[in-house]
């Protein structure tokens, strides 16, 4: 509508996992490339369950094109340091030979680093390493501060939050209302909410402290 004020938008970020593989299609057994920084401290390039499972993390952005450009920049940076390895493009794992063919992620000799590896060992024992090697893409979204204020005004005018919440986002109304210090009367279950990660907006700081 002409003259209408554009609603505030939240910020979005992506965490993308990919297995490092050899040209033969087999899972790489090499250590995480040192040129990519330490996975324990690098907030943009780290590892997930396996040492071969790279996880690329973007900062939060308001514009989708910024998010996609940053993710593209990280991909290009990683590929420049993979030598003859590649990133597996599908979620289901590549060729590997049993649980021993899926190396656990290593985070160094510090107590925190060792606990991270021990935790992954427990996941492998409980669920099997094959399932943990499945790659995924996590989309994170944080609502703008004004969303809570709008929902709080809506709840004060009506006892049926489901029909008055802007955009009818009943599945997330509990989180928005809580952020506004109000209460929510909708019947939708409260979904898990992951806090959007923060990081530098410059594409230059891709390697963490060692």
N, C-alpha and C positions, 0 to 999 in steps of 0.2 A: 504494500500500500504506500502511495507516494506521501512523503513527509513523515512516515512512521519511524520511530527510533529503532535502530537495529539492536536486537537483544544481545546481551553479553554472552560470549561463548566460553566454554570451559577449555581446559588444556588437555592434550592427548599425547600419549607416548606409546612406544612399542618395544617389546622384548622378543627378539627373534632368535631361535635356536637352529643350528645347522651342524651336522656331523662333518668332520674332516675325513676325506676319503682319498685313496690312491687312484691313479688312472685306471687300475684294474677293477675299481668298484668296491674294493675291500676297505674296511674301517682302518684309519690311520692308527698306528701304535706308537707314534712319536709323541714327545712331550709338547705341551702348549708352546707355540713359537715365542722365544724370548723377546723378539722385536715387537710383539703385541703388548708387552708389559706384563706385570704380575696379575694373575686372575684374582688374587685376594684383594687387591687395592685398586684395580682399574674398574671404574664404575661404568665404562662404556663397552669394554671388550673383556669378557670373563668366560668361565666355563660353568656348565650346569652339572649333570650327574657324572658324565664321563670326561676324561681328559681330552677326548676327541670331539666332545660336544661343545662347540663355541656358542656363546650367547652374546648377541649384540643388543645393546641397550641405548635408546635415544633419550635425550632430555625431553621434558614436556614442552609442547608447542601449541599455539592457538591455531595456526594455519596448517592445513593438511599438507600443502606443498612443502612447507619447511620440514615437516616430519619425514616425508618421503625423500627429500633431498639429503637430509642428515643420514638416514639409513643407507642411502646409496653411497654416500661418502665413506661410511664405515666399511661397507662391503668392499669398496675399491681399495681402501687402506689395508684391509685384511688380506685380500688377494695378492697385494704386492709383496707380502711376507710369507706366503704359503709354499713357495718354491714349486714343486711338482704336484702338490696336493690340491684338492678342490673341495668346495662345499656341496654336500649332498642336498638336492633341491626338494626332496619329498619328506613328509613326516615320518613314514615308516623307515626303519633302519636299513642300511646298506648290507653288504655281505660281511659276516663275522662268524667266528667259530666258537660257539659256546660262550658262557659267562666270562671265561678267561680272555676272550677276544674283545671284551668291552672294558678298557682300563678305567679305574676310578679317577676322578679329578683330584689333582694334587695342588695343595695351596701353601706349601712350605712347611718349615719345621716349627713355627710358632704354635702356641697352644690353640689359638683360634683356627689356624690353618689345619692343624691335625684334627680338631674336632669336626671341621667341615668334611674331611675325608672319612672319618669314622662314621659320621651321620649317613653318608652315601653308602658306606659298606652295609650299614643296617638296613637301608632301603633295598639294597640288592638281595640281602638275605631274606627279607620279608616278602618282597614282591617279584624278585627276579630282575636281573640286570637288563633283560631284553625289553621289558616294558618301560624301564627308566630311560632307555636310549631313544625312545620315540621323541621326535622333535616337535616343537609347537611354536605358536606365535601368541604372545600375550598382549592384549590391548588395554591400556590404562587410561582412564578418563577421570578428571577432577572437575566437579561442577563449579561454576563461577560463584563468587560470594553473594551476588545479587539473587541467585536462585533460592537460597534459603530465606531471604527477606520476602520474596514474592510468595513463597509457599506459606510463610508465617501469616502474611496478610490474608491469604486464602482460607487458612484454617480458622482465623478469627471471624470470618463471615459465614462459614458453613461448617456443619458437623460432619459432612461427607467429604473428606479430603480427596477421595478418588475422583470425584467429578469436578473439583475446583482446582486441582493442582495443574499448573501450566503444562500443556503438552500431554496431560493424562499419563504421567510417568509414575504410575502407582507403585511399580516394582521398586523404585528407588526413593519413594517419598520419605521413608523412615530415616534414611541417611541425610536427606536434605533438611528435614525438619529438625533432626538432632543438631545439625550444624548451625541452625538458627536459634537454638535454645527453646524450641517448641516441641509439641507432641504431634504424633501422627495417628489418625484414626482409621487408616485404610487397613484392609485385611490381608494385604500382600505380605509374604514373609520377608524379613530383612535379608537382603543378599550380602555376601561377603564383599567388603570394600577394600581395595588395595590402594594405599596412598601413592599418588603419582610421584615418581622419583624426580629429584632435582639434579641439575648438573650444568656445566658451562654451556652456553649457547654457541660457542665458537667450535668449528669443526677441527680446530688445530689440536685441542687437548684430548687426544685419543689414547694415550699411553699413560697408565697409572704409575705411582711410585713403586719402586722395586724394593 
